[in-house]
Amino acid sequence: MLTSKQRAYLRGLANTEDAIIQIGKENVTDGTVSLVDEALKARELVKIRVLKTASDDAKDIAQTLVARLPGTEIIHVLGRVIVLFRFNVEKPQIILP
């Protein structure tokens, strides 16, 4: 569980990053989940863009991803952008305050 200070720090880091994953009309598929899982292993902090063709709301998609990826936390959902975080025990990339 992250504190509000840690969430604010991660939001600041995500602000300068580009979205590396896009979710479209098929919403959350097994392939999407595995892609997000790999990105979280490599980066710890992932920014996802939900396209206009997606039938689900960005908050619903974020909840679905968190439910299917244990240990993942929602940092931010603003409009059609989702920011997720999962701490990597083996190779930590981000040092939280």
DOMARKOL-298236 format. One record per residue (C-alpha): y, x, z. Coordinates in steps of 0.001 Angstrom, whole numbers, plus 500000, padded with zeros to 6 digits. Example, Ala and Ser with C-alpha at 12.3 -4.5 7.8 and 13.67 -1.06 7.14 Angstrom:
2
<north=495500&east=512300&up=507800>
<north=498940&east=513670&up=507140>
# end
This chain:
97
<north=500000&east=500000&up=500000>
<north=503333&east=501435&up=498941>
<north=506558&east=501204&up=500893>
<north=509749&east=499857&up=499344>
<north=511175&east=503389&up=499241>
<north=508137&east=504623&up=497298>
<north=508363&east=501672&up=494886>
<north=512037&east=502418&up=494280>
<north=511183&east=506067&up=493601>
<north=508465&east=505081&up=491101>
<north=510799&east=502578&up=489386>
<north=513273&east=505414&up=488930>
<north=510604&east=507619&up=487367>
<north=509469&east=504816&up=485061>
<north=513027&east=504136&up=483946>
<north=513107&east=507291&up=481828>
<north=509601&east=506806&up=480376>
<north=508698&east=504942&up=477191>
<north=506100&east=502189&up=477100>
<north=502823&east=503772&up=475999>
<north=500744&east=500577&up=475776>
<north=501523&east=497300&up=474027>
<north=499796&east=494008&up=474711>
<north=499858&east=491425&up=471931>
<north=498352&east=488071&up=471009>
<north=494870&east=488853&up=472356>
<north=496350&east=489427&up=475834>
<north=494079&east=491431&up=478163>
<north=490788&east=492464&up=476560>
<north=488125&east=494923&up=477727>
<north=489619&east=497502&up=475374>
<north=493061&east=497017&up=476871>
<north=491691&east=497410&up=480392>
<north=489885&east=500645&up=479491>
<north=493025&east=501976&up=477757>
<north=495175&east=501254&up=480822>
<north=492490&east=502789&up=483060>
<north=492489&east=506026&up=481052>
<north=496288&east=506154&up=481031>
<north=496392&east=505659&up=484810>
<north=493870&east=508477&up=485301>
<north=495975&east=510817&up=483179>
<north=499485&east=509815&up=484260>
<north=499299&east=507708&up=487435>
<north=502394&east=505755&up=486306>
<north=502086&east=503584&up=483190>
<north=504687&east=501478&up=481424>
<north=503365&east=498571&up=479356>
<north=505252&east=496357&up=476903>
<north=504156&east=492744&up=476386>
<north=504890&east=491634&up=472837>
<north=506358&east=488237&up=471968>
<north=503071&east=487229&up=470358>
<north=501272&east=487329&up=473716>
<north=500474&east=483830&up=474948>
<north=500511&east=484789&up=478643>
<north=503483&east=485641&up=480815>
<north=504048&east=489333&up=481698>
<north=503525&east=488593&up=485413>
<north=500178&east=486922&up=484670>
<north=499090&east=489870&up=482538>
<north=500095&east=492297&up=485299>
<north=498084&east=490320&up=487858>
<north=495061&east=490302&up=485547>
<north=495245&east=494071&up=485027>
<north=495561&east=494735&up=488761>
<north=492591&east=492464&up=489475>
<north=490432&east=494315&up=486933>
<north=491561&east=497835&up=487910>
<north=490899&east=498489&up=491616>
<north=493483&east=500586&up=493426>
<north=496235&east=499760&up=490938>
<north=499560&east=498394&up=492144>
<north=502333&east=496573&up=490340>
<north=505551&east=498517&up=490694>
<north=507811&east=496428&up=488519>
<north=507760&east=493503&up=486101>
<north=511048&east=492979&up=484307>
<north=511137&east=490725&up=481283>
<north=508321&east=491903&up=479033>
<north=507843&east=495311&up=480658>
<north=505185&east=496065&up=483284>
<north=505003&east=499243&up=485361>
<north=501686&east=500022&up=487090>
<north=500748&east=502836&up=489462>
<north=497442&east=504185&up=490719>
<north=497196&east=507341&up=492807>
<north=494833&east=509989&up=491383>
<north=493037&east=511730&up=494238>
<north=491538&east=514489&up=492069>
<north=494667&east=515556&up=490164>
<north=497836&east=514078&up=491693>
<north=500727&east=514112&up=489223>
<north=503362&east=512351&up=491317>
<north=504308&east=513310&up=494861>
<north=505527&east=510223&up=496709>
<north=508357&east=510515&up=499265>
# end
